[in-house]
Amino acid sequence: MSADDRKMKTLRLLVALALAAVAVLVVAGCGGSGPDDATGQEVSATSSDQIVKSRDAVTKTENEIVTGQYPNGHDTDEESASGTKPVKPCTLVTEAQANRILGGHVKVSEHLQGPTCAFSGSGRSVTLVLMEAPLAPLVAGARSAQPLTIDGRRAWCVRYETTSIVTAVRGGKVLQVTGACPAAARFADAALAWL
């Protein structure tokens, strides 16, 4: 390659770089928030002459938002639709019974959801809930369901993510004891004596 060819190639490269720099400056200047070329003053993208006026009737009136009220004056989420008093699940199995089943040092706690009673001790835990639900869908929807009899009643050891004992009790309710099925069956037996 001759010296003239190298000079031409270098010149073309410089021209291309200069054009690229000019293009970057032109694009950067198109933001619309810089000084106006004619007046030298800042132009705001939110100036009032750029806002489109609305004729929407909804925005002309303001409606007052009213806080919801309970029809009977209080929250009834934890009340039975039949009007029966709720059964406290922690009263269905005594602490002494829970200690015999789980091996001692059992801690009992009631959780509001359900309400649910949780028993934990010796590295094992069992939860007990009495709920208003049909039994058939609980059994049919389980991954597995093994029938058994507890306190003369038909019950099932069902498996969803964990195992549970489920059985129907009076008033269309279901007793569900979640935990390993042998321990859950013993808890269900103790609870069914009260139901």
N, C-alpha and C positions, 0 to 999 in steps of 0.2 A: 504494500500500500504506500502510495506516495505521500509526501508532506502535504500537498494540496488536498488530497482525499481526507487525510486526518483532520485538517482544518475545517473542511466542509462538514464532516461528521460531528466534530465538536461544536460547530456553529448551530447545526440542526438540533443537537441535544440542548444547547443553551436556550434556543428559541422555544423548544417544547417545554422546558422547565418554566420559562417566563410565562407562556400561555397557561400552564397549569396553575401558577400562582395567581394570575389575573382571574381565572375561573373561580378559584377558591374565594378570592376577595369579593367577586360579584355575588356569589351565592351567599356569603356571610352578610352582605349588605342588604339582602332581600327580606330581612326579618320583620320589617314594618314597625319596629319600635325604636329605631334610631332617629337621628335628626332628619327633618323634612328637607329635601334638597333645595326647594324654592324658598323656604322661610328660615331654615336653619334652626327651627324649633322642634322640640320633641313631639312626636305624634303618638298618642295613646291608643292602644287597640280597643279600649273600652270607652272611648269618648261617646257622649250622648247622641251624636249624630249618626253613630253606627248601630245603635240599638234599634231593633225592629219593634215598633209599637204593637201591642196585642189588643184584640177586641174580644178576648175570651171572657165571657160573663162569669165563669167560675172564679177567676182570679180577682174580680172586682169586689166580691163579698167574702167576708171571713166567717166561717162557721165555728161556733164554739164546740170544743171537744168535751163530751160529757163522760165522766168516769163511769164504768159499768157497775151495776148494782146486782147483788144476789136477789133472786125473786123472793126468797123467804127471809132475807136479811142477814144470812151468814153462809159461809162455805160449807158445802155438804159432801165434799169429795171422799171423806173417810166414813160417811154414814151409809148404812145399808138402804137400798131402795125399798126393801120391805118394812123398814122402820125398826128392825130388831137391833138391839144393842150390840155393838161390836165385841167380839171375843178377843181378849188380850192373849196373844199366842204364847207369851212367856209364862202364863198361868197354867198352861196345859201339861207341862213337864216340870217337875220339881228339880231343884238344884241337886238333891240327893240322887234322884233317878239319872240325871245327866252325868253325874260323877261316876255312877256304876257303869253306865254305857260307854263313856269316853275314857275312863281310867283315872279319874280324879283331877283336881285343880281346874275345874271348869269355870270359865267366865261366861256370864250370861249378859247379853245386851239386846235391847229392843231398838229396832230401826223403824222409822216412821213409814217408809214405803211398804205398803201392804196392809197393815203393819207386819213386820217380820221379827222373829226372835232368833238370835244367833247364839249358838253354844260353841265354845272353843276350849279345848284342853287336850293335853298330851299329844300335841301336834296334829290333832284332827279337829274338824269343824263340821257342824250341822246347822242348817237354818230351817225354821218351821214357819209356815204361813197358812192361814185359813182364808181362802179367797172365793169370791162369787164368780164361778166360771163353770162351764159344762166340762165334764170329765172326758167324754168321748173324743173331742178334738185334741186334748192333751195326749191321750194315748195314741191316737191315729197319727199325729204329727211327729212322734218321737222316732229317733233312729232305730231304736229297739224297745220292745215292751214285753216284759215277762210277767205273767199273771202270778199272784200269790194270795194267800188269805191271811189277814191280820185281824185279830179280835172278832172273828166270824164274818168279816167283811171282805169283799173282793177288792184287791189292791193291785197295783202294777209297779214294778221297778222299771222306770223309763229312763232312756238315755237321750239327752240333747247334747249340750257341751259337757255337762256333768250328769251324774245319775241322781235320781229322785224317786221317792216312793209317793205315789198319788192314789188317793181313794176318795170316793164320794161320801159326804156326810149330810146330815139333815139340812133342810132348807135350801137345797140346790147348791151347796158349797162343796169345795174340794179342799182337802188337807194335802198340802205338799210339803214333804220333808226332804230337803236337798242334802246330799252327802253320800258316802258309800252305802249301798243298799242294805247290808246287814245292820249297820248302826242306825240308818234311817228307819228301817223297819221296827227296831226296838223303840225309837222315839215315837213313831206313829202309833205303836201299841199303847204306849203310856198316854199319849194325847187322846186317843180314841176313847179311853175310859171316861173322859170328861165330856165327850161330844155325844 
